[in-house]
């Protein structure tokens, strides 16, 4: 069966309606770009970039908040986000040992695009998960031009999933994993859109649930092996990016980020000791926030709007549903991949998944 998405298989997670693309790009202005590196027998990696809106986040930041489920991972720039409540850069996702080059490339790309003489400083946001089973991670194969390519390709509309971008070499619950995305439209919060994008490289086979179905128990590693040998199962990570056009303040964004962990739990993730489970949420409902540049000309005060907390539970529901479905979409889209030292991550068999779903 050709690789697909959960809803194409008749698996609809939750009750809230999706956006048109069922992707993070349903949030107005959000764009996603990938650079995928599959070369020879051991290069299986890449870069994914998320732009928070159609303008430049360096000049026009958005409110943001973060949450850590388990901290054996990296998402750079979080201390400034926690301090200021603002996301001031694009978000990039890659492998663990390429965080530095991707971070530097984001800065260099912005320096190269500026035509003014304003002082520029940056703490860009770059997340990682470890693809060292399938990828020659110590070969440092991600280079600045790959980041530039991902930035240039960032677009709205459908988002590539599975073995693409930063998700190219990732493994999820013992099957091939990677990038996944989903969205929800929340009428209970004024028609706000919530979108989630994950880089899924976490979880143990026996805990895998798809829409409540114990898929990992039904398809154990004795039937379809996982690639883990020298590394314990569950020794991976997941990065979740939550976007919304709701008018939220930073503390509300932090609360949304926290709820991504509940969506992960519904699929069977528990934030194992050696897993890096880091979440970032941003909200574009307050536009026109002043630049973080040190010499930016800003008014003394600015008006902002806030969704009343009486209505925020509906957004929590949306984050949980979209995170769960984003992980399932990553599993459904990803294809079997052989990589470094002959390690193979097998795809989730969609025929079996449909059989299990139809009999549940």
C-alpha positions in Angstrom: 0.0 0.0 0.0 1.2 3.5 -0.8 2.2 5.6 2.1 -0.6 7.8 3.3 -2.0 9.8 6.2 -4.1 8.6 9.1 -7.4 10.1 7.8 -6.8 8.5 4.4 -6.9 5.2 6.2 -10.1 6.0 7.9 -8.4 6.9 11.2 -9.8 10.2 12.6 -8.2 11.3 15.8 -10.4 13.3 18.2 -13.6 15.2 17.5 -12.5 18.7 16.4 -12.4 19.6 12.7 -9.1 19.9 10.9 -7.9 22.8 8.8 -7.9 22.5 5.0 -4.4 20.9 4.9 -4.6 19.2 8.3 -1.2 20.7 8.9 0.6 23.4 10.9 0.4 25.6 7.7 -3.3 26.0 8.3 -2.4 28.6 10.8 -2.3 31.8 8.7 1.2 32.8 7.7 3.0 29.7 8.9 5.4 28.2 6.4 7.5 25.0 6.4 10.5 24.1 4.4 12.7 20.9 4.2 16.1 19.9 3.0 16.5 16.1 2.9 19.9 14.4 2.7 20.0 10.8 1.6 23.4 10.0 0.2 25.3 6.7 -0.1 24.8 4.1 2.5 25.1 6.2 5.7 23.8 9.8 5.2 20.2 10.0 6.4 19.5 13.4 7.8 18.4 16.9 7.0 16.8 20.2 8.2 13.2 21.4 8.6 12.4 25.1 9.0 9.2 26.6 10.4 8.5 30.3 9.8 5.9 31.7 12.3 4.3 34.1 9.9 4.7 35.7 6.5 6.9 38.6 7.7 10.3 38.4 9.3 10.3 37.1 12.9 13.6 38.9 13.5 11.8 42.2 12.9 8.4 41.2 14.2 8.4 38.6 16.9 5.4 36.7 18.3 4.5 35.6 21.8 5.7 32.2 22.7 6.2 29.7 25.6 7.9 26.4 26.1 7.7 23.2 28.1 10.0 20.3 29.0 8.6 16.8 29.5 12.1 15.3 29.7 15.2 17.2 29.2 17.7 14.9 27.4 17.6 17.1 24.3 18.2 20.6 23.0 16.0 23.4 21.8 18.2 26.5 21.7 17.0 29.9 22.6 14.5 28.8 25.2 15.9 30.8 28.0 15.3 34.0 26.1 11.8 32.8 25.2 11.1 32.1 28.9 12.5 35.5 29.9 11.0 37.7 27.2 8.0 35.7 26.2 8.8 36.2 22.5 10.0 34.1 19.6 12.3 36.2 17.5 13.6 33.8 14.9 12.5 31.0 12.6 12.5 27.5 14.1 14.8 24.8 12.7 14.9 21.1 13.4 17.8 18.8 12.7 19.9 16.0 14.2 21.7 16.3 17.5 25.2 17.0 16.3 24.1 19.5 13.7 22.5 22.0 16.0 25.5 24.3 16.0 25.9 24.6 12.3 22.1 25.1 11.8 22.0 27.8 14.5 24.9 29.7 12.9 23.4 29.3 9.5 20.2 30.9 10.6 22.1 33.9 11.9 24.2 34.1 8.8 21.2 34.0 6.5 19.6 36.9 8.4 22.8 38.9 8.3 23.0 38.4 4.6 19.5 39.5 4.0 19.6 42.8 6.0 20.1 46.0 4.1 19.8 48.4 7.1 22.5 49.2 9.6 20.6 48.3 12.7 22.5 46.3 15.4 21.6 42.6 15.1 21.8 40.0 17.7 20.0 36.7 17.9 19.4 33.6 20.0 17.7 31.5 17.3 15.6 28.4 18.0 17.0 25.1 16.8 15.7 21.7 18.0 17.2 18.2 17.6 16.6 14.5 17.9 19.2 11.8 17.5 19.4 10.0 14.2 22.6 8.1 14.9 21.2 4.6 14.2 20.5 5.3 10.6 22.7 8.3 9.9 26.4 8.9 10.2 25.7 11.6 12.8 29.4 12.2 13.6 30.1 13.0 9.9 28.5 16.5 10.3 26.8 16.3 6.9 24.4 19.2 7.4 25.9 22.3 6.1 24.9 26.0 5.9 23.7 25.7 2.4 21.2 23.1 3.5 19.7 25.5 6.0 19.5 28.2 3.3 17.7 25.7 1.0 15.2 24.9 3.7 14.6 28.6 4.3 14.1 29.3 0.6 11.7 26.4 0.2 9.5 27.3 3.2 5.9 27.6 2.0 2.3 27.3 3.1 0.0 24.5 1.8 0.8 20.7 2.2 3.7 19.7 4.4 6.0 16.8 3.6 6.0 14.1 6.2 7.9 11.0 7.2 11.4 10.7 5.8 11.9 14.4 5.1 14.0 17.2 6.5 15.1 16.8 10.1 12.9 13.7 10.3 14.8 11.8 7.6 16.7 9.4 9.9 14.3 9.3 12.8 12.6 6.2 14.4 9.3 6.2 16.3 8.1 3.4 18.6 10.4 1.0 16.8 9.0 1.9 13.3 10.4 4.5 10.9 9.3 7.9 12.1 10.1 11.5 11.2 8.1 14.6 10.5 4.4 14.7 11.1 1.8 17.4 11.3 -1.9 18.1 11.9 -4.3 20.9 12.7 -7.6 21.8 14.4 -10.1 24.6 14.0 -11.5 25.6 17.3 -14.9 27.3 17.1 -15.1 27.3 20.9 -12.2 29.8 20.8 -13.5 32.1 18.2 -12.5 30.0 15.2 -8.8 29.9 16.1 -6.6 27.5 14.3 -4.1 25.3 16.1 -1.4 23.5 14.2 1.3 21.0 15.4 4.4 19.8 13.8 6.5 17.0 15.3 9.9 15.5 14.7 9.1 12.1 16.1 12.1 9.9 17.2 10.8 8.4 20.5 8.8 5.7 22.1 8.8 1.9 22.6 7.0 -0.6 20.4 5.0 -2.3 23.1 3.4 1.0 24.2 2.4 2.2 20.7 -1.3 3.2 20.5 -3.0 4.6 17.4 -6.3 6.2 18.2 -6.5 3.9 21.3 -5.7 0.7 19.4 -2.8 -1.3 20.9 -0.9 -1.4 17.6 2.5 -2.1 19.3 1.2 -5.1 21.1 -0.4 -6.4 17.9 2.8 -5.9 15.8 5.6 -6.8 18.2 9.3 -6.6 17.4 9.3 -10.4 17.0 7.2 -9.8 13.9 8.7 -6.6 12.5 12.1 -5.9 14.1 13.1 -2.5 15.3 16.7 -1.2 14.6 17.6 -0.9 18.2 20.6 -3.0 19.4 23.2 -1.1 21.2 20.7 1.6 22.2 17.8 0.8 24.6 14.3 1.1 23.1 12.7 4.4 24.0 16.1 6.2 24.0 14.9 8.8 21.5 13.3 12.2 21.5 10.4 14.3 20.1 10.2 18.0 19.4 6.7 19.4 19.1 6.0 22.9 17.6 2.6 24.3 18.3 1.3 27.2 16.4 -2.0 29.2 16.7 -3.5 32.4 15.4 -5.3 32.9 18.8 -4.6 36.1 20.8 -2.5 34.5 23.5 -0.1 35.9 26.0 3.2 34.1 26.7 2.0 32.3 29.8 -0.9 31.0 27.8 1.5 29.8 25.1 3.4 27.9 27.8 0.2 26.2 28.8 -0.5 25.1 25.2 3.1 23.8 24.9 2.6 21.7 28.0 -0.5 20.0 26.5 1.6 18.5 23.7 2.9 16.0 26.2 -0.7 14.7 26.6 -0.9 14.0 22.9 2.4 12.2 23.0 1.1 10.1 26.0 -2.0 9.1 24.0 0.3 7.5 21.4 2.3 5.8 24.1 5.2 8.1 24.9 6.1 8.5 28.5 9.2 10.8 28.4 11.7 8.1 29.1 14.9 8.9 31.1 17.0 9.2 27.9 14.4 10.9 25.8 14.5 14.6 25.0 10.8 15.8 24.8 10.8 19.6 24.3 7.8 21.6 23.1 7.4 25.2 21.9 4.1 27.1 21.3 3.8 30.4 19.6 0.7 32.6 18.9 0.4 35.1 16.1 -2.8 36.7 17.4 -0.9 39.8 18.6 0.9 41.2 15.6 3.1 44.3 15.5 5.2 43.5 18.5 8.4 45.5 18.5 11.6 44.0 17.2 14.1 42.7 19.8 17.0 44.5 18.0 18.8 46.6 20.6 18.4 49.8 18.6 14.8 49.2 17.5 12.5 52.2 17.6 9.6 51.1 19.8 6.7 52.9 21.5 6.7 53.1 25.2 3.6 50.9 25.4 1.8 48.6 23.0 -1.7 47.3 23.0 -2.2 43.5 23.1 -5.2 41.2 23.2 -5.7 38.1 25.3 -8.1 35.2 24.9 -10.1 34.9 28.1 -9.0 31.8 30.0 -12.6 30.8 30.1 -12.2 29.6 26.5 -8.6 28.2 26.6 -9.6 24.6 27.4 -10.8 24.2 23.8 -7.3 25.1 22.6 -5.9 22.5 25.0 -8.1 19.9 23.4 -6.9 21.0 19.9 -3.2 20.7 20.9 -3.7 17.2 22.3 -5.6 16.0 19.3 -3.3 17.6 16.7 -0.1 16.3 18.5 -1.5 12.8 18.6 -2.5 12.8 15.0 0.8 14.5 13.9 2.7 11.5 15.4 0.4 9.0 13.7 0.8 10.9 10.4 4.6 10.7 10.8 4.4 6.9 11.2 1.9 6.5 8.3 4.0 8.6 5.9 7.5 7.3 6.8 9.0 4.6 4.5 11.4 1.7 5.4 14.9 3.1 5.4 18.3 1.3 5.6 21.1 3.4 6.9 24.5 3.4 8.6 26.0 -0.1 9.3 23.0 -1.7 7.7 20.6 -0.6 10.4 17.0 -0.7 9.1 13.9 1.1 10.4 10.8 -0.6 9.0 7.7 1.3 8.1 4.5 0.8 10.0 2.5 -1.7 7.8 -0.6 0.3 6.8 -2.7 -2.7 5.8 -2.2 -4.2 9.3 -3.1 -0.8 10.8 -6.3 -0.6 8.8 -7.2 -4.2 9.8 -6.6 -3.4 13.5 -8.6 -0.1 13.2 -11.6 -1.8 11.5 -11.8 -4.6 14.1 -11.5 -2.4 17.1 
